Amino acid sequence: MKKNNLALENLDSLLPDDLTQEQKAKAKTLFYKELALKAHKFYGGKMQTLPKAPVLGFNWFNAWYTPGVSNISTSIRDNNDTSFELSNRGNLVAVVSD
């Protein structure tokens, strides 16, 4: 029996040769839908949030949060362009859905 590789590069070779291109496309679509459902259930989603900056001890919370963050907030308030270098603003994308 043929095996699928983890990169999913050989799906076509796993399908019967007598399928039409349309049938192969439908089969692959069903495969990806089922794989997505199982993978999302297994991993509990696909994204994970991890801190970029270290918290090397309890007192580091004073630098990253109150009172340290007040300096960051006022810097951004005074010059909004600094938000790109002082925050994650330049790395975010919004997905809006109803």
C-alpha positions as CSV (number, residue, x, y, z in Angstrom):
1,M,0.0,0.0,0.0
2,K,1.3,3.4,-0.9
3,K,2.0,5.9,1.9
4,N,1.3,9.6,1.9
5,N,4.3,11.8,2.8
6,L,3.9,14.5,5.4
7,A,4.3,17.3,2.9
8,L,1.2,16.0,1.1
9,E,3.1,16.2,-2.2
10,N,2.0,12.8,-3.5
11,L,-1.8,12.8,-3.1
12,D,-2.4,12.2,-6.8
13,S,-0.3,9.0,-6.7
14,L,-2.5,7.7,-3.9
15,L,-5.7,8.0,-5.9
16,P,-6.9,5.3,-8.3
17,D,-5.7,5.7,-11.9
18,D,-9.1,5.3,-13.4
19,L,-10.5,8.5,-11.8
20,T,-11.1,11.5,-14.0
21,Q,-9.4,14.8,-13.2
22,E,-12.7,16.1,-11.8
23,Q,-13.0,13.1,-9.5
24,K,-9.5,13.5,-8.3
25,A,-10.0,17.2,-7.6
26,K,-13.2,16.3,-5.6
27,A,-11.4,13.5,-3.7
28,K,-8.5,15.8,-2.8
29,T,-11.0,18.5,-1.6
30,L,-12.7,16.0,0.6
31,F,-9.4,14.8,1.9
32,Y,-8.2,18.3,2.8
33,K,-11.5,19.1,4.5
34,E,-11.4,16.0,6.7
35,L,-7.7,16.5,7.4
36,A,-8.4,20.1,8.5
37,L,-11.2,19.0,10.8
38,K,-9.1,16.3,12.4
39,A,-5.9,18.5,12.7
40,H,-7.9,21.4,14.3
41,K,-9.4,19.1,16.8
42,F,-6.1,17.4,17.6
43,Y,-4.2,20.7,18.0
44,G,-7.1,22.8,19.3
45,G,-6.7,25.3,16.5
46,K,-3.6,26.2,14.5
47,M,-2.3,29.3,16.2
48,Q,-0.4,29.8,19.4
49,T,0.6,33.0,21.1
50,L,4.0,33.1,22.7
51,P,5.8,36.0,24.3
52,K,8.6,37.6,22.2
53,A,10.3,39.1,25.2
54,P,11.7,37.2,28.2
55,V,10.4,37.4,31.7
56,L,13.6,36.6,33.5
57,G,12.1,37.2,37.0
58,F,9.1,38.6,38.7
59,N,10.4,42.2,38.5
60,W,10.4,42.1,34.7
61,F,6.6,42.5,34.9
62,N,7.3,46.0,36.1
63,A,9.2,46.8,32.9
64,W,6.7,45.1,30.5
65,Y,3.6,46.2,32.3
66,T,2.9,48.8,35.0
67,P,4.7,51.1,35.6
68,G,7.1,50.6,32.7
69,V,4.5,50.4,29.9
70,S,3.3,54.0,30.7
71,N,6.4,55.3,29.0
72,I,5.6,53.3,25.9
73,S,1.9,54.5,25.9
74,T,2.9,58.1,26.2
75,S,5.5,57.8,23.5
76,I,2.9,56.3,21.1
77,R,0.4,59.0,22.1
78,D,2.9,61.8,21.4
79,N,4.1,60.2,18.1
80,N,1.8,57.6,16.6
81,D,4.5,56.4,14.1
82,T,6.5,55.0,17.0
83,S,3.8,52.4,17.5
84,F,5.4,50.4,14.6
85,E,8.7,50.0,16.5
86,L,7.3,49.9,20.0
87,S,4.4,47.5,19.5
88,N,3.3,44.6,17.3
89,R,1.3,46.9,15.1
90,G,3.4,46.3,12.0
91,N,3.0,42.5,12.3
92,L,-0.8,42.3,12.6
93,V,-3.6,41.4,10.1
94,A,-7.3,41.6,10.9
95,V,-9.8,39.0,9.8
96,V,-13.3,40.3,10.0
97,S,-16.2,37.9,9.8
98,D,-19.8,37.6,10.9
